Amino acid sequence: MALSASDLPAMYTLLANSLSGDQTVRKPAEDSLAQSESRPGFCSCLMEVITAKDLSSQADVRLMASVYFKNSIHRYWRNRRDSTGISNEEKMHLKQKLLSHLREENYQIALTLAVLISKIARIDYPKEWPDLFSILAQQLQSADILSSHRVFMILYRTLKELSTKRLTSDQRTFAEIASQFFDYSWHLWQSDAQTIFHGFSVLAQNASELHHDDLYLTCERWFLCSKIIRQLIVSGFPSDAMSIQEVRPVKEISPFLLNAIQSFIPYYSSFREKHPKFWDFLKKACTKLMKILIAIQCRHPYSFGDKNVCVPVIDFCLNNITNPEPDILSFEEFQIQCMSMVKSVLECKEYKPRLTGRVMDDNGITVEQMKKNVSTAVAGVLVSLLPSERVVLLCNVLIRRYFVLTTSDLEEWYQNPESFHHEQDSVLWSERLRPCAEALYIVLFENHSQLLGPVVVSILQEAMNGCPSSVNEITPALLLKDAAYGAAAYVYYELSNYLSFKDWFNGALSLELTNDQPNMRIIHRKVALILGQWVSEIKDDTRRPVYCALIKLLQDRDLCVRLAASRSLYFHIEDANFSEQDFLDLLPVCWDSCFKLVDEVQEFDSKVQVLNTISCLIARVTEVIPYANKLMHFFQKAWEESSGESLLQIQLLAALRNFVVALGYQSPICYNIVVPVLHSGISVDSPDELLEDSMQLWEATLSHAPSIVPQLLGHFPCLVEILERSFDHLKMAASIIESYIVLGGMEFLNMHASTLAKLLDLVVGNVNDRGLLSILPLVDTLVQCFPTEVPQLISTTIQKLIAICLTGGDDRDPSKTAVKASSAAILARVLVVNTNYLAQLTSEPSLLALLQKAGFPSEESILLCLVDVWLDKVDNVSSPQRKTFGLALSIILTLRLPQVLDKLDQILSVCTSVILGGSEDLTEEESSSDNMYSSGPQVPSKELRRRQIKFSDPINQISLENSVRENLQTCAALHGEPFNAAISRMHPAAFGQLKQALKMP
């Protein structure tokens, strides 16, 4: 039943009650609102509450109404199959009402309505709401400051929403909007900018007659307008990197944006104390304007590369980095953006030299040639902007000023070493000043390595000479050495041409570690960083001392130093040149230090980092068993403490898997921890994100088990529950099932026969060809291991395989061909090892019904049709399977069916080719099996057991030659003269090969 105006009082009461702190009042109201939101008229009622003039003082109720309105639009604006949604009439009413209520005084409600309009526009514009932008444009013409601010809020949100649509038609529509709104927005931006500059000038003179509220509202409108202009330029024009078309607005507005920044900066210091509200705006505005310039440069690099745009912007940024005004030194957010701007230009691939070929006698200029011409021009501009002297100056300033730790940095380190360690990571470079300076330095060095290599080495030498390793106090010289060490660490690859790591380590780095004074943690942390970054340059004779140094650092008193050492140790263990021999005697201390570190750290990132080091160490070293008890105790404790932390548990599962693999045949000693962890990971109640890693641990545990144990046998039914939910992990499940088959043997089959049958029935016929190809080898192994018991057990699955063979679709599809061939091989094996069963199965009513449903003609003989499949697919299977096909075809010769004689020529031809061509393959296989027995371990394992099963395959014990000879005699006795006639029709050459294969005289 639709809601109407008479329901407004009740709606207001429900909204008010939904804000109550009393749950007995709030919960029924929330339930009633949830039930009402799908009713027609719900959104209209909410809109009336939002716009009601007599409720203007009830901001909390109106805001709640706007939130429910936004959520309802998200759920019901689109027509859905499970809901009638909002009618077209109500939609039109709501859109008209929204655009007539632009002068909303409450900022939060206005923002919610702006977001709401943008969501509707994403769905309805332009087809169902073509006049949206024209109405907003009309409103701007006669609007006061507040109304125009709200219109720009709507415009920004709507443009941001529409800019994310990626279809060509949507991008074309956005380009039309850009052309329609850009000029007006730009003129308003300029007008508001002048108003703001004048207002700030008056403010600086402490004028009291200025209307602060109006000026601040103008500032906010101008700020929105800035974001709209960014959206229009970035998304409203094709990137000139692709089109090679100049984007006019880039050249037009960029100088004004820079000028605005330069006009704002002088007020930074004076507004801090006197006008904090405008000081916050000023900071926000300068940072946003520089971000806009960065976005423009990234989107339209060639237009930005014009000397009238690029030169003043980059020159301004460089000056603010190398020689900032005293006030700007504390304006870190803006300095970060200046560095980001320079970094973006330096690493822009469009400004790099382009290698392009040219067709001889081709007078036309290609797009690549045009790009090369523009790139060359911009590169010339950058060379003039960054001569060698300025590059060296920038490098020096970055290292000597921005790399140096400040008092606040040291205090932060002292208060929370873990947070300090992670906040210095390069992934946060765009948010922190020092990491940003480091990122800029790396790009600068990559671009000018030959120039800066000697410069950095010189700074490093100066810093080491000015601060010997015996210094105990935190001095400027020590902090400079820390900065210089960092500079050398970040560009190890290029700097290795100018600096010998061996000499540096022996002459300085190793000596730093002899000083255990607490203040030396600053240098120790940077030494740990260097040892990790320079891992590729550490040669054999230095590797052992470096390992010892890292272990010493791993025992440092400072948590930040130990975390840095843990990360660097990970890099060394993972390195292809890791020397286990040099590390062997360090293992006991290493394990203990890592376990202790995991216990002491509190942050998630820290635990994951150390856990990665432990996991990598387990995977790389062979001497794990002596430390198995310690590792098991560690895993037990870590798993208990990680409850509810899925991401941490994923890392633990990966480490446990490495532990099981490293233990190999000794892995049962860790089952006390592995089996409970495995159970919690694969149970129905466990988080989905743990399933993949839990199954990998399960597979590894079974693969390295010397034999199956009851605890592992009991987990098998979980596979059914997992595959009933999804086939995403079918390949891993197939490997797990194979492990149970080859290791569990008859014990497994007796315990889980019905579960296994259910599982195969669940998969076969319900997965695609790729999934079938992962599961069919298991069925073959199953029949091979249990030829008497299994065919009857998996009767439904075998019927499906027959249906696949006889109605399997287009053979031109390679995957379908592979599925049909694999299915045919299984059926051939069943016929050979359990002939009576397959013969009985072909007359089962359930099979006949299945085939009839699949479109198979009921009058056809199933066995003879299978013969056709075996004859057709014999060249699509492996050599052992070819022999299985031959044995199955030889059995067909014993049937009392006259149609067998029609296929006699083909059957004998296939059998002959298998006999004559398969002996070499079989001999080679037997040889490899002998080698396996002579050199392989005596303890049973999945791999060993798999090879044993393959070697003892009943098919290998049967002579195809004898089978064909005997069954050919049976066929002759059954059919008499027609048999002789069929033989006489054989080609003489084929008959000669048959006699040769059967060794007939």
Salt bridges, closest charged atoms under 4 A:
GLU30 OE2 - ARG26 NE 3.63
ASP31 OD1 - LYS27 NZ 3.16
GLU37 OE1 - ARG75 NH1 3.02
GLU48 OE2 - LYS97 NZ 3.52
ASP82 OD2 - ARG80 NH2 3.07
GLU104 OE1 - ARG62 NH2 2.45
GLU104 OE1 - HIS101 NE2 2.81
GLU105 OE2 - ARG103 NH1 3.69
ASP124 OD2 - LYS95 NZ 2.99
ASP144 OD2 - ARG103 NE 2.76
GLU161 OE1 - LYS119 NZ 3.22
GLU161 OE2 - ARG122 NH1 3.40
ASP170 OD1 - LYS165 NZ 3.65
ASP192 OD1 - ARG221 NH2 2.72
GLU220 OE2 - LYS284 NZ 3.21
GLU246 OE1 - LYS251 NZ 2.54
GLU252 OE1 - ARG248 NH1 2.41
ASP306 OD2 - LYS251 NZ 3.30
ASP315 OD1 - ARG390 NH2 2.77
GLU347 OE2 - LYS343 NZ 2.79
GLU350 OE2 - LYS349 NZ 3.19
GLU368 OE1 - ARG354 NH2 3.00
ASP409 OD2 - ARG434 NH2 1.84
GLU412 OE1 - ARG432 NH2 3.27
GLU423 OE1 - ARG432 NH1 3.08
ASP425 OD1 - ARG567 NH1 3.05
GLU462 OE1 - ARG400 NH2 2.76
ASP482 OD1 - LYS526 NZ 3.23
GLU512 OE2 - LYS481 NZ 2.85
ASP516 OD1 - LYS552 NZ 3.81
ASP540 OD1 - ARG543 NH1 2.62
ASP541 OD2 - LYS502 NZ 2.56
ASP556 OD2 - HIS524 ND1 3.19
ASP558 OD1 - ARG521 NH1 3.86
ASP585 OD1 - ARG544 NH1 2.52
ASP592 OD1 - LYS630 NZ 2.99
ASP599 OD1 - LYS637 NZ 3.35
GLU600 OE1 - ARG562 NH1 2.95
ASP688 OD1 - ARG725 NH1 3.27
GLU699 OE2 - LYS942 NZ 3.83
GLU724 OE2 - LYS758 NZ 3.69
GLU738 OE1 - LYS942 NZ 3.55
GLU738 OE2 - ARG946 NE 3.14
ASP761 OD1 - LYS800 NZ 2.77
ASP769 OD2 - LYS816 NZ 3.39
ASP780 OD1 - ARG829 NE 3.01
ASP810 OD1 - ARG812 NE 3.26
ASP811 OD1 - LYS820 NZ 3.31
ASP811 OD2 - LYS873 NZ 2.85
ASP868 OD1 - LYS903 NZ 2.74
ASP872 OD2 - LYS873 NZ 3.25
ASP875 OD1 - ARG882 NH1 3.31
GLU943 OE1 - ARG946 NH1 2.28
GLU943 OE2 - ARG947 NE 3.05
ASP953 OD1 - ARG829 NH1 2.85
GLU961 OE2 - ARG965 NH2 2.79
GLU961 OE1 - LYS999 NZ 3.09
